[in-house]
Amino acid sequence: MEFVRKKVVLLRTGLTVWTQMINRVLIRLKVVQVIYAYYQNGGQKTAMADRELAQSIDSAYSLYKTLLFIPVAWARQIRKSVARQQRMNAPHISRKEQLLAGNLFLEQLESNVELASYIQSNDMDWLFESDWLKDTCARILESDALEEYVQCEKFDFESDKELVRKLYKEFIEENDALDSLLEEQNIYWNGDKELIDSFVLKTIRAFQEGIVGEQPLKSEFKDEDDRKFATDLLHYGLLTADEREQVVAANCRRWDPSRLAFLDVIIIQVAMAEMLHFPQIPIKVTINEYVELAKSLSTPASGSFVNGMLDTIVKDLKAQGRLDNKDL
């Protein structure tokens, strides 16, 4: 199934806690993607859309663990280089290589039981055999971040963790070559990467010295309420199609409805479903979230269009008394 896979800006809801992986920002994104693909593929059965949503969310969680593992792969690659030089009785082994090979944070991350279980269950040969990994390790050894770390002469756990955080931001975030490599493995991954990067960086910051093996990673969902929110938003989103069509047509005085970006229409549809069926979510939160999705997923004009449409829709629904139980 073809998905919308543009990069996504990080949205701000205040709903994320560090142990939570799939937050409602990502749930909304996934539901919009699945409903968009649902119509693009002729409108299959709801059960198929359910499966696509579950697969997409699972894929986001696997991307999280894959990205978290990549710095470990750097350390393994460099340890192999050091061992090879030792076997050959090399007269000089780079101090930078030795320090990276023995990075205290990466040793703890590599020992994490949950991450190790994921890696054992998933073939990572595509990463270790890639030119990207080899090239990146070489660039890391020449990086300013590593040079500064060596010059500071402070090689404790916190310094090692901070080095990995800097290297992640430099060599994994905003990396087109890595994006292409990831997309070859899973079509869902590239569209999720920017948001998942933020989760990985939060996980790195949260690691504590001395918690070997059992440091908790982010859970897939915060709780069962969020899991249910994902399914319910998908179902209500699909059921809101007819009403969305009428409302958009009635309020598109300046636009020909047939010429609107279809993705904008889907974003409005899902936002309407959230307004009508989730009374605990304030209207302002819903509008802000879907306007940000429109800005990042659709056309340059989409943010203002979706914002204007949702403001009008809210006024109409309030006049009908259908939002009386909603917080603004």
C-alpha positions, 0 to 999 in steps of 0.5 A: 500500500502506498503511503504519504512519506514526506518528512514530518515536523515535530509537533508539540502536544505535551503528551509525550513521556519518556517511556512512551514510544507511540504518542498521539502525534504519531498516531494521528499521522499514521491514521491520516496516512492509512485513510489516504491510502485506503481511498487511493486504493479504491476503498478496501475493507475496514479490516484491511485498513486496521491491519495497515495501521497496526503494521505501520505502527509496528514498523515505527517501533522497529525503526526506533530500535533499529536507529537505537542500534546503529551507534552500537553497529559503529562500535562493533565496526570499529572494534573489528578494525582495532582487533584486526590491527592488533592481530597484524601487530600494527605499530600504532592504533588510533587512540580515537578508534580505541576510545570509540571501541570502549565507549562506556555508554555504547557498551551499556546500550549493547548489553540492553536485553530488550535491544539485544532481543530485537537484534537477534530476531532481525537480520541486520546484515543489510546494515553491516554490509552497507557502504554507508556504515563503513563510510560513516565510521570513517567520517566519525573518526575525522569528526570535530565532535570526536576531536573535541571529546578526545581533547577534553580528556574526560572519558566517563559515562556521561561524556561518552553518552554526550559524544554518542548524542552528538554523533547521532545528530550529526550522522543519523539525523538529516542523512539522505543516504541513510534515509535511502538505505532505510527505505530499502528495508521498509517503505514505512520507515522513511516517513517516520524517521524525523519523529523517531529520531527525537524518541531515540535522542530522548532514550539516549539522554535517559540512560543512567550509568550502572543500569546494565542490561535492564535500562527500559526502552520506550514502550510501543504505547503509553497505555491501552487508551492510546492503543484504543485511540489509534483504532477508534480514530481510524474507524471514526475517520472513515465513518466521517467521510460523507459528512466531511464531503458535505461540510467541505463543499458547503464551505469552499466558496473560494475553491473548487472542491474538485481541485483541492489537494486530496490529502488536505481533505483527508486531514480535515476528515480525520480532524472532524472525527476527532472533534466529534468523537473524542470529547476529552481532547480540547478543540485547540489541540485538535486544530493545532495538530492537524494544521501542523500535519497539513504543513508537513505532509501536504502543499505550502498553502495547506496549513492555512487552508486546513486552519481556515476550514477547521475554524469554520467547521468548529463554528458550524458544529458549535452552532448545531450544539454538537460540541457542547461537551468539548473544551476549547 
